[in-house]
């Protein structure tokens, strides 16, 4: 169950409207709407706050799973779900990948060595290449060769929001993403950049 389904389930179980839940949590209704629509992934803190406002508790269990293994950028293609209406990206999955490699830089070279499968979405494919390039640059290693074959997005991909938010995100975009016409503030993926 992803964050959008979890929040919607908790809100409906509590019998609350989006605005009532938002008021209890002290956040704008638009925050609840964006999370439930899947257009934004909340931080664990925000999700916990909203779940608590619905009268439930959230716990996280950490342990070894069948998926505990070397992170690989090629696995990130499953963070993309094309739709006729909207591009849906599991930002939590992308941030988890970046977080793990930020904490374990010795894994970066192996994690970004093999190219991910192309999704058919030039913007998402370019985003993955930009992430690999930034990870390599931050680790002081050569960029993987496969990133050279991924063209920059022809259409700018801006962070959704007000003109001020878009301008701020553009100013905080890592050079590797900006070169690919992807305008996303570093702290949206690299938590230590906040």
WORAHU-V119448 format. One record per backbone hydrogen bond with DSSP energy under -1.0 kcal/mol. NH is the residue of the N-H (numbers start at 1). CO is the residue of the C=O. E is the energy in kcal/mol with one decimal. If there is no record, write none. Layout:
# WORAHU-V119448
NH&CO&E ; NH&CO&E
This chain:
# WORAHU-V119448
6&2&-2.6 ; 7&3&-2.6 ; 8&4&-2.3 ; 9&5&-2.6 ; 10&6&-2.4 ; 11&7&-2.8 ; 12&8&-2.7 ; 13&9&-2.5 ; 14&10&-1.6 ; 16&11&-2.3 ; 21&17&-2.3 ; 22&18&-2.6 ; 23&19&-2.4 ; 24&20&-2.2 ; 25&21&-2.2 ; 26&22&-1.4 ; 27&22&-2.3 ; 31&28&-1.1 ; 32&28&-1.1 ; 33&29&-2.5 ; 34&30&-2.7 ; 35&31&-2.1 ; 36&32&-2.6 ; 37&33&-2.1 ; 39&34&-1.8 ; 40&34&-1.1 ; 47&43&-2.6 ; 48&44&-2.6 ; 49&45&-2.1 ; 50&46&-2.4 ; 51&47&-2.7 ; 52&48&-2.4 ; 53&49&-1.8 ; 54&50&-1.0 ; 55&52&-1.9 ; 56&51&-2.1 ; 68&65&-1.8 ; 73&111&-3.2 ; 75&72&-1.7 ; 76&73&-1.8 ; 78&75&-1.2 ; 79&76&-2.3 ; 80&77&-1.3 ; 81&88&-2.8 ; 88&81&-1.5 ; 90&79&-3.1 ; 91&89&-1.5 ; 94&90&-1.6 ; 95&91&-3.0 ; 96&92&-2.4 ; 97&93&-1.9 ; 98&94&-2.3 ; 99&95&-3.2 ; 100&96&-2.5 ; 101&97&-2.0 ; 102&98&-2.4 ; 103&99&-2.1 ; 104&100&-1.4 ; 107&104&-2.4 ; 108&105&-1.2 ; 111&107&-2.2 ; 112&108&-2.0 ; 125&121&-2.7 ; 126&122&-2.0 ; 127&123&-2.1 ; 128&124&-2.3 ; 129&125&-1.8 ; 130&126&-2.6 ; 131&127&-2.5 ; 132&128&-2.3 ; 133&129&-2.4 ; 134&130&-2.5 ; 135&131&-2.6 ; 136&132&-2.4 ; 137&133&-2.8 ; 138&134&-3.0 ; 139&135&-1.8 ; 141&136&-2.4 ; 147&144&-1.3 ; 148&145&-1.6 ; 149&146&-1.2 ; 150&147&-1.3 ; 153&180&-2.0 ; 157&181&-2.2 ; 166&162&-2.6 ; 167&163&-2.4 ; 168&164&-2.4 ; 169&165&-2.5 ; 170&166&-2.4 ; 171&167&-1.9 ; 172&168&-1.3 ; 178&174&-2.5 ; 179&175&-2.3 ; 180&177&-1.3 ; 181&178&-1.9 ; 182&177&-2.4 ; 183&157&-3.1 ; 186&172&-2.6 ; 188&185&-2.0 ; 189&186&-1.7 ; 190&186&-3.4 ; 193&190&-1.9 ; 194&191&-1.7
